[in-house]
Amino acid sequence: MAERRMFAKTIIDSDAFLDMPLSAQCLYFHLAMRADDEGFVNNPRKVMRMIGASDDDAKILIGKKFLIVFESGVVVIKHWRIHNYIRKDRLNDTNYQEERKLLDVKPNGAYTLNDGQMSVTCQSSDSQMSAQVSIGKDSIGKVNNRTHKFVPPTLEEVKNYCQERNNGVDPNKWYDHYTAVGWKIGKNPMKDWKAAVRGWEKQKEVKVEYTEFSW
């Protein structure tokens, strides 16, 4: 396995990547540095423990589609072939051929799951990080009935939503606030970030009304 790894600026300088918490970005770099020549990592939980990364960091990378997770617990760097091109005469094939068979390569070099396969839920625990994968077209219609884990929005998504609603909410202030409190509303985990934005709209309306009509 090669000792050196490259990172494409088109990926790590994207808004989607830079809007993630630094801890999630750090986990991505560490996983990529330990990946085999085809981008697979068989011990993501060990890497997380080594650097003090949280389950939320892994969930963000999965939710933002920087990682693909298999039922076996093995992960693959989705944009591996964009980051690293290894000549065939120097390439050591991955040991995880069953997982490799589940992937296609897009024209731009990114991995994607084969047609008819869809990642449904991603679960993290102390013992494993795994994905439930539904195989076959008959399973696709059942996906919408599953419960999806909350994935924090990007700052750009918040800006666009506030602009769309013309609500006067400062997206930077909103984003910094919920990032700082771990994406919780009070003591409860956030479930719908758009609803949280609308909640700030109502607070703003109440404050304006009080200002206008107070003696």
N, C-alpha and C positions, 0 to 999 in steps of 0.2 A: 504494500500500500504506500502511495506517495506520502512524503512528509510535508509537502507544501500545498497550501490551498489558496485559491484566488476568490475575490468577491467582485461581482459586477456592480458598477456604480448605478446602472439603470435600476437595480433592485434595491440596494441599500440607501440610495438617495431619493427613493420614491416617497411621496407623502404617506402612503400606506405603511411603509416601514418606519419612517421617522416619527409618525404620530403614536407609535407604540411606546409603552414605558421603557426606560433604559434597561430595566431588568429583563424584559422580554427580548430586547435587541441583543443583550449580552448572552442570553441562553441560545439564541439563534447562532451567533458566532461560535460559541463553544461546541454546539452540536455539529456545525459544518466542519470545524477543525478536526473532529473525531470521526467523521463519516468515512466510509470506504470509498473506493474509486468510482462507485456509481451513486454515491450520495446516501447510503443507508447507514442507520445507527441502531445497534441492537440493545444499547443500555442507556436510554434517555433518562431514566430515573436516577441512575448513578451520576450522570453529568449534572442533573439538577441538584442533587445533594452536595456535590463537590463545590458548586458555585453559590449555593444558597438560593437557588431559584424556587419560585412557588408554583403550585398547580395552576394558579391564574396565569402566570407567564406562559406556561405550556398551552393553556386553553386559548390564549390570545393568538399565539402563533398558528394554532390549528384553525381557529375561527377566521383569521385573516388570510388563510390559505398559503402560509409560508412553509407549513409542514403537512405531510400526509401520514396518517397513522393507520397501522394495520392491526387486525385482531390479535396477532401474535405479540403485540407490544413494540414491534420494530417500527421505526419512523424513517421517512425519506425526505430529504430537502427538495421541495417542489421545483425550485429553480436551479438545481444542481448543475445541469448541463449548460446553463447560461453562465454560471460562475466559472466552471471548470471544464475544459476540454482536454481529455487524456488520449493520446494516440493509442490505437488498438494494440500495437506491439508492446505497449507499456501498461495497458489496462489490466488490472486484476479483477475478474468478474466477481460480482457480489456473491456472498454465500447464501443470500436470501432470495433464491430463485422463485420460490412460490409467490412471494410478495411482488417480485419483479414482473411476473406474468400478469399481474393485475393492473399493470400500468401501460399506458401509451405515452408517446412523446409528441407534443404539439410541434407545429412548424417552427415556433420560436425557441424550442428546446426545453420547455417546461414539461414536467411530468403531469399526467392527468389519469384518473381512473378509467379503465376500459369502459366502452359503451355497455350500458345495462348494469353498471355497478355504481353504487352511490354510498358515500359515507353518511350514516344516519346520526349517530351520536358518538361523542368522544368522552371517555371516562378516564379520570385520573385517580389513583389510589396509592397508598404507600408501597404496594407491591408491584404495580404495573401501570402502564399508560396504554390504553387499548382503544380500538374503535370497533363499533358494531357495523358490519358491512352487509348490506342487502344485495344479493346477487340475482340477476335476472330482471327482465322488464316487468314481470308481474309484481315485483316488490316495490317498484317505484311509486305506485299510486298510494302506498301505505305510509310514505315518508311524512306527509303533512300531518298525520295523526300523532307523530312522535313529539315529545317535548324537547325543544332545542335549548341548549344552555345559552345564557346571556353573554354576548360578546360586546365589549365597549365600542362605541363608534369612534371614527377618526375625527380629528378636529375639523377637517374639511367637510365631513358629513354634517356636523353640527352647524357649521357656518352656512351651508347650503339650506338646511332646514329652517334656520332662523331667518335667512333672507327670503325664503319662500313664503314664510308666514308674516314677514315684515313686523316682527313682534317687539323689536327694540331690545331684546335680550343680548347681552354681550357674550358671544360664543366662547371667547377666550377665557373669560371669568368663569363661565359655567363649566367649561371643560377642566380648568385647573382645579375648581372646587371638588368635582366628583372624582378626579384622579387622586387628589390628596386624601379623600375619605374612603378610598377603596371601592368606588362605585356602589355606595350604599346610600339609601334614603333613610335617615335616622339609623336604626339598628338593622334594618332589613336590606338584603341585597337588591340592587336595582334589577327590574325585569324588563322595563320598556323605557329606553332613554328619551324617546320622543314625548312620552307622557311626562317625563321629568322636565323637559324643556317647557311644555305647556304649563306645568306647575309654576315655573318661574314667571311665566307670562301673567298668571293670575296674581302672584305676589306683587308684581310690578304694577298691575292695575289697581290693587288695593292701596298700595303706597301712594300712587298718584291721586287717587280719589280722596285719601285722607289729607293730603297736602292741599288739594284744591278747596276742600270744604271745612277744614279745621279753622277755628277762630283764633 
